[in-house]
Amino acid sequence: MQFKPILLVALLTAITNATAVPTKKIPCESAWHPCNRAGKYEDCSPEYIKQMKLCVESGCIVWIMDPLQHCNDYTS
């Protein structure tokens, strides 16, 4: 089967202009939220640090101090 150039251009344009599906924000009170998951990991482990960074970025908790400061002190 041979495509006509105009159909091929239209198809390629549609594919390149397609928008990505937006990610859904996890509610702060959800058990799957990073703030609620971080406590399941060993303190200062790579997964704990990852979850805590996501928690800080989410804005669900207003931090007075950096919650990962003790991890930075521990590894220094």
MMTF fields as JSON, N, C-alpha, C and O atoms, coordinates in Angstrom:
{
  "mmtfVersion": "1.0.0",
  "mmtfProducer": "UNKNOWN",
  "numBonds": 303,
  "numAtoms": 304,
  "numGroups": 76,
  "numChains": 1,
  "numModels": 1,
  "chainsPerModel": [1],
  "groupsPerChain": [76],
  "chainIdList": ["A"],
  "bondAtomList": [4, 2, 8, 6, 12, 10, 16, 14, 20, 18, 24, 22, 28, 26, 32, 30, 36, 34, 40, 38, 44, 42, 48, 46, 52, 50, 56, 54, 60, 58, 64, 62, 68, 66, 72, 70, 76, 74, 80, 78, 84, 82, 88, 86, 92, 90, 96, 94, 100, 98, 104, 102, 108, 106, 112, 110, 116, 114, 120, 118, 124, 122, 128, 126, 132, 130, 136, 134, 140, 138, 144, 142, 148, 146, 152, 150, 156, 154, 160, 158, 164, 162, 168, 166, 172, 170, 176, 174, 180, 178, 184, 182, 188, 186, 192, 190, 196, 194, 200, 198, 204, 202, 208, 206, 212, 210, 216, 214, 220, 218, 224, 222, 228, 226, 232, 230, 236, 234, 240, 238, 244, 242, 248, 246, 252, 250, 256, 254, 260, 258, 264, 262, 268, 266, 272, 270, 276, 274, 280, 278, 284, 282, 288, 286, 292, 290, 296, 294, 300, 298],
  "bondOrderList": [1, 1, 1, 1, 1, 1, 1, 1, 1, 1, 1, 1, 1, 1, 1, 1, 1, 1, 1, 1, 1, 1, 1, 1, 1, 1, 1, 1, 1, 1, 1, 1, 1, 1, 1, 1, 1, 1, 1, 1, 1, 1, 1, 1, 1, 1, 1, 1, 1, 1, 1, 1, 1, 1, 1, 1, 1, 1, 1, 1, 1, 1, 1, 1, 1, 1, 1, 1, 1, 1, 1, 1, 1, 1, 1],
  "groupList": [{"groupName": "MET", "atomNameList": ["N", "CA", "C", "O"], "elementList": ["N", "C", "C", "O"], "formalChargeList": [0, 0, 0, 0], "bondAtomList": [1, 0, 2, 1, 3, 2], "bondOrderList": [1, 1, 2], "singleLetterCode": "M", "chemCompType": "L-PEPTIDE LINKING"}, {"groupName": "GLN", "atomNameList": ["N", "CA", "C", "O"], "elementList": ["N", "C", "C", "O"], "formalChargeList": [0, 0, 0, 0], "bondAtomList": [1, 0, 2, 1, 3, 2], "bondOrderList": [1, 1, 2], "singleLetterCode": "Q", "chemCompType": "L-PEPTIDE LINKING"}, {"groupName": "PHE", "atomNameList": ["N", "CA", "C", "O"], "elementList": ["N", "C", "C", "O"], "formalChargeList": [0, 0, 0, 0], "bondAtomList": [1, 0, 2, 1, 3, 2], "bondOrderList": [1, 1, 2], "singleLetterCode": "F", "chemCompType": "L-PEPTIDE LINKING"}, {"groupName": "LYS", "atomNameList": ["N", "CA", "C", "O"], "elementList": ["N", "C", "C", "O"], "formalChargeList": [0, 0, 0, 0], "bondAtomList": [1, 0, 2, 1, 3, 2], "bondOrderList": [1, 1, 2], "singleLetterCode": "K", "chemCompType": "L-PEPTIDE LINKING"}, {"groupName": "PRO", "atomNameList": ["N", "CA", "C", "O"], "elementList": ["N", "C", "C", "O"], "formalChargeList": [0, 0, 0, 0], "bondAtomList": [1, 0, 2, 1, 3, 2], "bondOrderList": [1, 1, 2], "singleLetterCode": "P", "chemCompType": "L-PEPTIDE LINKING"}, {"groupName": "ILE", "atomNameList": ["N", "CA", "C", "O"], "elementList": ["N", "C", "C", "O"], "formalChargeList": [0, 0, 0, 0], "bondAtomList": [1, 0, 2, 1, 3, 2], "bondOrderList": [1, 1, 2], "singleLetterCode": "I", "chemCompType": "L-PEPTIDE LINKING"}, {"groupName": "LEU", "atomNameList": ["N", "CA", "C", "O"], "elementList": ["N", "C", "C", "O"], "formalChargeList": [0, 0, 0, 0], "bondAtomList": [1, 0, 2, 1, 3, 2], "bondOrderList": [1, 1, 2], "singleLetterCode": "L", "chemCompType": "L-PEPTIDE LINKING"}, {"groupName": "VAL", "atomNameList": ["N", "CA", "C", "O"], "elementList": ["N", "C", "C", "O"], "formalChargeList": [0, 0, 0, 0], "bondAtomList": [1, 0, 2, 1, 3, 2], "bondOrderList": [1, 1, 2], "singleLetterCode": "V", "chemCompType": "L-PEPTIDE LINKING"}, {"groupName": "ALA", "atomNameList": ["N", "CA", "C", "O"], "elementList": ["N", "C", "C", "O"], "formalChargeList": [0, 0, 0, 0], "bondAtomList": [1, 0, 2, 1, 3, 2], "bondOrderList": [1, 1, 2], "singleLetterCode": "A", "chemCompType": "L-PEPTIDE LINKING"}, {"groupName": "THR", "atomNameList": ["N", "CA", "C", "O"], "elementList": ["N", "C", "C", "O"], "formalChargeList": [0, 0, 0, 0], "bondAtomList": [1, 0, 2, 1, 3, 2], "bondOrderList": [1, 1, 2], "singleLetterCode": "T", "chemCompType": "L-PEPTIDE LINKING"}, {"groupName": "ASN", "atomNameList": ["N", "CA", "C", "O"], "elementList": ["N", "C", "C", "O"], "formalChargeList": [0, 0, 0, 0], "bondAtomList": [1, 0, 2, 1, 3, 2], "bondOrderList": [1, 1, 2], "singleLetterCode": "N", "chemCompType": "L-PEPTIDE LINKING"}, {"groupName": "CYS", "atomNameList": ["N", "CA", "C", "O"], "elementList": ["N", "C", "C", "O"], "formalChargeList": [0, 0, 0, 0], "bondAtomList": [1, 0, 2, 1, 3, 2], "bondOrderList": [1, 1, 2], "singleLetterCode": "C", "chemCompType": "L-PEPTIDE LINKING"}, {"groupName": "GLU", "atomNameList": ["N", "CA", "C", "O"], "elementList": ["N", "C", "C", "O"], "formalChargeList": [0, 0, 0, 0], "bondAtomList": [1, 0, 2, 1, 3, 2], "bondOrderList": [1, 1, 2], "singleLetterCode": "E", "chemCompType": "L-PEPTIDE LINKING"}, {"groupName": "SER", "atomNameList": ["N", "CA", "C", "O"], "elementList": ["N", "C", "C", "O"], "formalChargeList": [0, 0, 0, 0], "bondAtomList": [1, 0, 2, 1, 3, 2], "bondOrderList": [1, 1, 2], "singleLetterCode": "S", "chemCompType": "L-PEPTIDE LINKING"}, {"groupName": "TRP", "atomNameList": ["N", "CA", "C", "O"], "elementList": ["N", "C", "C", "O"], "formalChargeList": [0, 0, 0, 0], "bondAtomList": [1, 0, 2, 1, 3, 2], "bondOrderList": [1, 1, 2], "singleLetterCode": "W", "chemCompType": "L-PEPTIDE LINKING"}, {"groupName": "HIS", "atomNameList": ["N", "CA", "C", "O"], "elementList": ["N", "C", "C", "O"], "formalChargeList": [0, 0, 0, 0], "bondAtomList": [1, 0, 2, 1, 3, 2], "bondOrderList": [1, 1, 2], "singleLetterCode": "H", "chemCompType": "L-PEPTIDE LINKING"}, {"groupName": "ARG", "atomNameList": ["N", "CA", "C", "O"], "elementList": ["N", "C", "C", "O"], "formalChargeList": [0, 0, 0, 0], "bondAtomList": [1, 0, 2, 1, 3, 2], "bondOrderList": [1, 1, 2], "singleLetterCode": "R", "chemCompType": "L-PEPTIDE LINKING"}, {"groupName": "GLY", "atomNameList": ["N", "CA", "C", "O"], "elementList": ["N", "C", "C", "O"], "formalChargeList": [0, 0, 0, 0], "bondAtomList": [1, 0, 2, 1, 3, 2], "bondOrderList": [1, 1, 2], "singleLetterCode": "G", "chemCompType": "PEPTIDE LINKING"}, {"groupName": "TYR", "atomNameList": ["N", "CA", "C", "O"], "elementList": ["N", "C", "C", "O"], "formalChargeList": [0, 0, 0, 0], "bondAtomList": [1, 0, 2, 1, 3, 2], "bondOrderList": [1, 1, 2], "singleLetterCode": "Y", "chemCompType": "L-PEPTIDE LINKING"}, {"groupName": "ASP", "atomNameList": ["N", "CA", "C", "O"], "elementList": ["N", "C", "C", "O"], "formalChargeList": [0, 0, 0, 0], "bondAtomList": [1, 0, 2, 1, 3, 2], "bondOrderList": [1, 1, 2], "singleLetterCode": "D", "chemCompType": "L-PEPTIDE LINKING"}],
  "groupTypeList": [0, 1, 2, 3, 4, 5, 6, 6, 7, 8, 6, 6, 9, 8, 5, 9, 10, 8, 9, 8, 7, 4, 9, 3, 3, 5, 4, 11, 12, 13, 8, 14, 15, 4, 11, 10, 16, 8, 17, 3, 18, 12, 19, 11, 13, 4, 12, 18, 5, 3, 1, 0, 3, 6, 11, 7, 12, 13, 17, 11, 5, 7, 14, 5, 0, 19, 4, 6, 1, 15, 11, 10, 19, 18, 9, 13],
  "groupIdList": [1, 2, 3, 4, 5, 6, 7, 8, 9, 10, 11, 12, 13, 14, 15, 16, 17, 18, 19, 20, 21, 22, 23, 24, 25, 26, 27, 28, 29, 30, 31, 32, 33, 34, 35, 36, 37, 38, 39, 40, 41, 42, 43, 44, 45, 46, 47, 48, 49, 50, 51, 52, 53, 54, 55, 56, 57, 58, 59, 60, 61, 62, 63, 64, 65, 66, 67, 68, 69, 70, 71, 72, 73, 74, 75, 76],
  "secStructList": [7, 7, 7, 7, 2, 2, 2, 2, 2, 2, 2, 2, 2, 2, 2, 2, 2, 7, 7, 7, 7, 7, 7, 7, 7, 7, 7, 6, 6, 1, 6, 6, 1, 2, 2, 2, 2, 4, 4, 4, 1, 7, 6, 6, 7, 2, 2, 2, 2, 2, 2, 2, 2, 2, 2, 2, 2, 2, 6, 1, 1, 7, 7, 1, 1, 7, 6, 6, 2, 2, 2, 2, 2, 2, 2, 7],
  "xCoordList": [0.851, 0.0, 0.894, 1.843, 0.586, 1.397, 0.594, -0.545, 1.219, 0.56, 0.768, 1.822, -0.221, -0.077, 0.714, 0.534, 1.573, 2.401, 1.595, 2.035, 0.446, -0.354, -0.857, -0.9, -1.239, -1.69, -0.537, -0.706, 0.624, 1.798, 2.186, 2.514, 2.152, 2.462, 1.428, 1.784, 0.165, -0.891, -0.717, -0.905, -0.364, -0.153, 1.037, 0.949, 2.133, 3.319, 3.061, 3.548, 2.306, 1.963, 1.101, 1.314, 0.142, -0.731, 0.056, -0.204, 1.004, 1.801, 2.702, 2.797, 3.361, 4.296, 3.589, 4.17, 2.353, 1.616, 0.781, 0.155, 0.763, -0.021, 0.576, 1.794, -0.285, 0.19, 0.303, -0.415, 1.208, 1.378, 0.229, -0.337, -0.098, -1.141, -0.599, 0.455, -1.294, -0.782, -0.797, -1.694, 0.203, 0.252, -0.735, -0.937, -1.335, -2.315, -1.6, -0.758, -1.933, -1.328, -1.954, -3.176, -1.104, -1.581, -2.003, -1.225, -3.205, -3.651, -2.73, -2.219, -2.527, -1.62, -2.01, -1.14, -3.298, -3.744, -3.696, -3.98, -3.344, -3.287, -2.142, -1.073, -2.379, -1.325, -0.188, 0.921, -0.453, 0.563, 1.378, 2.304, 1.046, 1.792, 3.196, 3.352, 4.22, 5.598, 5.79, 6.608, 5.057, 5.189, 4.773, 5.319, 3.818, 3.337, 4.133, 4.082, 4.853, 5.628, 7.055, 7.667, 7.59, 9.0, 9.323, 10.414, 8.4, 8.628, 8.756, 9.154, 8.434, 8.529, 9.956, 10.258, 10.835, 12.207, 13.181, 12.896, 14.323, 15.366, 15.805, 15.982, 15.975, 16.359, 17.63, 18.624, 17.592, 18.712, 19.089, 20.126, 18.277, 18.537, 18.216, 17.498, 18.73, 18.442, 16.944, 16.509, 16.159, 14.715, 14.04, 13.123, 14.495, 13.973, 14.235, 13.344, 15.459, 15.827, 14.99, 14.533, 14.791, 13.977, 12.548, 12.0, 11.947, 10.569, 10.464, 9.496, 11.454, 11.418, 11.574, 10.941, 12.402, 12.542, 11.221, 10.821, 10.543, 9.233, 8.218, 7.368, 8.308, 7.416, 7.625, 6.662, 8.874, 9.185, 8.663, 8.069, 8.883, 8.439, 6.917, 6.395, 6.212, 4.748, 4.12, 3.034, 4.793, 4.248, 3.189, 2.546, 2.987, 1.969, 2.345, 1.471, 3.619, 4.101, 4.951, 5.803, 4.721, 5.546, 6.685, 6.474, 7.892, 9.058, 9.715, 9.923, 10.04, 10.783, 12.268, 12.997, 12.7, 14.091, 14.099, 13.08, 15.24, 15.398, 15.235, 16.015, 14.245, 14.031, 15.133, 15.192, 15.993, 17.09, 18.435, 19.473, 18.419, 19.677, 20.434, 21.657, 19.724, 20.411, 21.061, 22.07, 20.495, 21.111, 22.381, 23.371, 22.347, 23.534, 24.647, 25.816, 24.288, 25.279, 25.848, 27.03, 24.978, 25.371, 26.38, 27.3, 26.203, 27.086, 28.337, 29.275, 28.374, 29.552, 30.671, 31.726],
  "yCoordList": [-1.175, 0.0, 1.234, 1.327, 2.158, 3.363, 4.553, 4.785, 5.299, 6.478, 7.671, 7.814, 8.503, 9.742, 10.711, 10.72, 11.515, 12.436, 13.327, 13.587, 13.797, 14.687, 13.965, 14.555, 12.688, 11.916, 11.649, 11.7, 11.367, 11.116, 12.364, 12.277, 13.515, 14.782, 15.062, 15.483, 14.835, 15.063, 14.15, 14.582, 12.906, 11.957, 12.369, 12.362, 12.722, 13.147, 14.425, 14.57, 15.342, 16.58, 16.286, 16.86, 15.406, 15.048, 14.391, 14.654, 13.55, 12.858, 13.839, 13.794, 14.721, 15.649, 16.73, 17.275, 17.055, 18.087, 17.533, 18.3, 16.242, 15.636, 16.049, 16.069, 16.373, 16.776, 15.556, 14.57, 15.647, 14.571, 14.613, 15.672, 13.478, 13.398, 14.026, 13.612, 15.013, 15.644, 14.669, 13.834, 14.79, 13.922, 14.44, 15.646, 13.522, 13.874, 14.085, 13.276, 15.168, 15.439, 14.511, 14.385, 13.877, 12.985, 13.856, 14.703, 13.67, 14.467, 14.262, 13.165, 15.328, 15.28, 14.196, 13.596, 13.946, 12.97, 11.526, 10.597, 11.338, 9.989, 9.177, 9.713, 7.892, 7.001, 6.873, 6.485, 7.195, 7.095, 8.366, 8.404, 9.409, 10.665, 10.473, 9.788, 11.066, 10.895, 11.269, 10.655, 12.258, 12.643, 11.495, 11.344, 10.699, 9.579, 8.303, 7.379, 8.241, 7.041, 7.093, 6.048, 8.283, 8.421, 7.658, 7.101, 7.624, 6.953, 5.442, 4.789, 4.886, 3.435, 2.99, 1.796, 3.971, 3.652, 3.999, 4.83, 3.353, 3.622, 5.079, 5.602, 5.724, 7.124, 7.366, 6.66, 8.353, 8.785, 7.788, 7.952, 6.764, 5.848, 6.59, 7.589, 6.124, 6.806, 6.945, 7.983, 5.924, 5.997, 6.99, 7.708, 7.03, 7.997, 9.421, 10.271, 9.671, 11.005, 11.378, 12.515, 10.434, 10.681, 11.062, 12.039, 10.288, 10.552, 11.889, 12.626, 12.201, 13.462, 14.659, 15.693, 14.529, 15.621, 15.851, 16.995, 14.768, 14.891, 15.516, 16.303, 15.166, 15.72, 17.228, 17.993, 17.644, 19.072, 19.824, 20.894, 19.27, 19.911, 20.022, 20.935, 19.104, 19.104, 20.272, 20.726, 20.763, 21.863, 21.447, 22.311, 20.158, 19.693, 20.009, 20.197, 20.066, 20.39, 21.643, 21.746, 22.598, 23.802, 23.521, 23.379, 23.443, 23.093, 24.357, 25.321, 24.351, 25.456, 25.262, 26.223, 24.017, 23.666, 22.621, 21.99, 22.448, 21.442, 20.057, 19.696, 19.273, 17.96, 16.951, 15.878, 17.29, 16.383, 16.86, 16.283, 17.911, 18.442, 17.387, 17.292, 16.595, 15.573, 14.523, 13.926, 14.292, 13.344, 13.942, 13.24, 15.242, 15.912, 15.931, 15.746, 16.155, 16.152, 14.756, 14.586, 13.756, 12.36, 11.888, 11.132, 12.34, 11.884, 12.741, 12.348, 13.897, 14.779, 14.335, 14.968],
  "zCoordList": [0.0, 0.0, 0.0, 0.779, -0.862, -0.975, -0.447, -0.852, 0.47, 1.021, 0.1, -0.52, 0.018, -0.734, 0.143, 1.361, -0.446, 0.346, 1.278, 2.398, 0.86, 1.701, 2.948, 4.028, 2.808, 3.966, 4.923, 6.142, 4.369, 5.194, 5.979, 7.162, 5.333, 6.002, 7.09, 8.191, 6.793, 7.782, 8.991, 10.129, 8.753, 9.841, 10.699, 11.927, 10.07, 10.816, 11.606, 12.727, 11.036, 11.734, 12.955, 14.023, 12.801, 13.921, 15.045, 16.22, 14.701, 15.721, 16.456, 17.683, 15.719, 16.363, 17.158, 18.096, 16.811, 17.533, 18.682, 19.414, 18.846, 19.927, 21.269, 21.44, 22.2, 23.523, 24.417, 24.254, 25.349, 26.317, 27.317, 27.586, 27.85, 28.862, 30.143, 30.624, 30.705, 31.92, 33.095, 33.216, 33.948, 35.118, 36.152, 36.291, 36.864, 37.869, 39.197, 39.586, 39.892, 41.185, 42.223, 42.312, 42.992, 44.05, 45.232, 45.672, 45.753, 46.902, 48.106, 48.33, 48.873, 50.025, 51.031, 51.663, 51.181, 52.182, 51.68, 52.435, 50.432, 49.86, 50.461, 50.755, 50.637, 51.139, 50.132, 50.498, 48.867, 47.814, 47.647, 46.837, 48.403, 48.29, 48.87, 49.881, 48.244, 48.73, 50.201, 50.887, 50.693, 52.108, 53.03, 54.123, 52.591, 53.396, 53.151, 53.962, 52.062, 51.73, 52.268, 52.486, 52.484, 52.872, 54.153, 54.278, 55.096, 56.371, 56.265, 57.23, 55.134, 54.943, 54.615, 54.608, 54.342, 53.946, 55.063, 55.925, 55.027, 56.012, 55.894, 54.794, 57.044, 57.087, 56.27, 56.436, 55.401, 54.552, 53.46, 52.817, 53.237, 52.12, 50.82, 50.849, 49.693, 48.424, 48.137, 47.639, 48.439, 48.182, 49.137, 48.74, 50.396, 51.368, 50.877, 50.905, 50.43, 49.954, 48.734, 48.617, 47.835, 46.637, 47.026, 46.515, 47.931, 48.35, 49.085, 48.896, 49.918, 50.659, 49.721, 49.931, 48.699, 47.726, 47.003, 46.785, 46.63, 45.987, 46.941, 46.524, 48.208, 49.223, 49.348, 49.376, 49.421, 49.534, 48.31, 48.445, 47.123, 45.882, 45.799, 45.159, 46.437, 46.349, 47.099, 46.739, 48.14, 48.917, 49.92, 50.516, 50.126, 51.072, 52.518, 53.365, 52.792, 54.133, 54.023, 53.14, 54.92, 54.962, 55.93, 57.135, 55.388, 56.192, 56.737, 56.0, 58.021, 58.63, 58.348, 58.101, 58.389, 58.103, 56.993, 56.714, 56.372, 55.326, 55.953, 56.835, 55.522, 56.124, 55.798, 56.398, 54.861, 54.506, 55.048, 54.728, 55.867, 56.401, 57.197, 57.089, 57.992, 58.787, 57.893, 58.271, 56.716, 55.777, 55.183, 54.982, 54.904, 54.379, 55.423, 55.088, 56.689, 57.768, 57.971, 58.271, 57.799, 58.017, 56.975, 57.289, 55.729, 54.653, 54.522, 53.828, 55.168, 55.07, 55.978, 56.013]
}
